Amino acid sequence: MKKRKHQNRRFSEAFRKEKVKLIDEGKVTIREISKLYEVSQTAVYNWIYKFSTRKRDERIVIEKISESRKTEELFKKVRDLEQALGRKQMEVEYFKEVIKITNESLGEDIEKKHKPKQ
């Protein structure tokens, strides 16, 4: 395995500003720029600190349409599961009441008598 010789390169200011603008607009990521031009992510961050119109402590959160759709689907799934759980809980309460009434009318504890063995 050959070691690659370290090569110092200088990117023009216009080039760096253009790449920072693309990052600010959300068209590319820092990682993509780093891989594409074989430059460290630290160097790209330095470009951003130097040329970006954003403040240094400011963060941009980009939520893609697919992510918001996925979030909506997950909320819908949670709502459906909560409804199903509520229905099952009502069924359990109903059957407990039926067993209680049946026990009282028959005068014996059918729950203990017919309990399945484990």
C-alpha positions in Angstrom: 0.0 0.0 0.0 1.5 3.3 -1.1 1.3 6.4 1.0 0.0 9.4 -0.7 2.4 12.3 -0.6 0.8 15.3 1.2 0.1 18.1 -1.2 -0.5 21.7 -0.2 -3.1 23.3 -2.3 -4.5 26.8 -2.3 -8.1 27.4 -3.3 -8.9 30.9 -4.6 -11.1 33.1 -2.5 -13.8 33.1 -5.2 -13.8 29.3 -5.2 -14.1 29.2 -1.4 -16.9 31.8 -1.3 -18.8 29.9 -3.9 -18.6 26.7 -1.9 -19.7 28.5 1.3 -22.6 30.0 -0.5 -23.7 26.5 -1.7 -23.4 25.2 1.9 -25.4 28.2 3.3 -28.2 27.6 0.7 -28.3 23.9 1.8 -27.5 22.6 -1.7 -24.4 20.6 -0.5 -23.1 19.5 2.9 -19.7 20.2 4.4 -19.0 16.5 4.2 -19.7 16.4 0.4 -17.4 19.4 -0.2 -14.7 17.8 1.9 -14.9 14.5 0.0 -15.3 16.0 -3.5 -12.3 18.4 -3.2 -10.2 16.2 -0.8 -10.0 18.9 1.8 -10.5 18.4 5.5 -13.8 19.3 7.1 -11.9 21.6 9.4 -10.7 23.6 6.4 -14.3 23.8 5.1 -15.5 25.1 8.5 -12.8 27.7 8.4 -14.0 28.8 5.0 -17.5 29.1 6.5 -16.3 31.1 9.5 -14.5 33.5 7.1 -16.9 33.9 4.2 -20.4 33.0 5.5 -23.1 35.6 6.0 -24.3 33.7 9.0 -23.1 34.4 12.5 -20.6 31.9 13.9 -22.9 30.5 16.6 -25.9 30.4 14.4 -27.1 27.0 13.2 -29.3 26.2 10.3 -31.7 23.3 10.5 -32.9 22.0 7.2 -35.9 19.7 7.3 -36.5 18.0 4.0 -40.0 17.4 2.8 -39.5 13.6 3.2 -38.5 14.1 6.8 -41.6 16.1 7.6 -43.7 13.5 5.8 -42.0 10.7 7.8 -42.7 12.6 11.0 -46.4 13.0 10.1 -46.6 9.3 9.4 -45.0 8.5 12.7 -47.5 10.8 14.6 -50.4 9.1 12.7 -49.0 5.7 13.7 -48.7 6.7 17.3 -52.3 8.1 17.3 -53.6 4.8 15.7 -51.8 2.7 18.3 -53.1 4.8 21.1 -56.6 4.4 19.8 -56.2 0.6 19.5 -54.8 0.5 23.0 -57.8 2.5 24.3 -60.2 0.1 22.6 -58.4 -3.0 24.0 -58.5 -1.4 27.5 -62.2 -0.9 27.2 -62.6 -4.5 26.1 -60.6 -5.7 29.2 -62.8 -3.5 31.5 -65.9 -4.9 29.8 -64.8 -8.5 30.2 -63.8 -7.9 33.8 -67.3 -6.5 34.6 -68.9 -9.5 32.8 -66.8 -11.9 34.9 -67.8 -10.1 38.0 -71.5 -10.1 37.2 -71.3 -13.8 36.2 -69.5 -14.7 39.5 -72.3 -12.9 41.5 -75.1 -14.6 39.6 -73.6 -18.1 39.7 -72.3 -17.7 43.2 -68.8 -19.1 42.3 -65.5 -17.7 41.2 -65.3 -18.8 37.5 -62.1 -16.8 37.0 -60.2 -19.0 39.5 -62.0 -22.2 38.4 -61.2 -21.8 34.7 -57.8 -20.1 34.9 -55.4 -21.6 32.3 -52.4 -23.5 33.5 -49.0 -22.1 32.6 
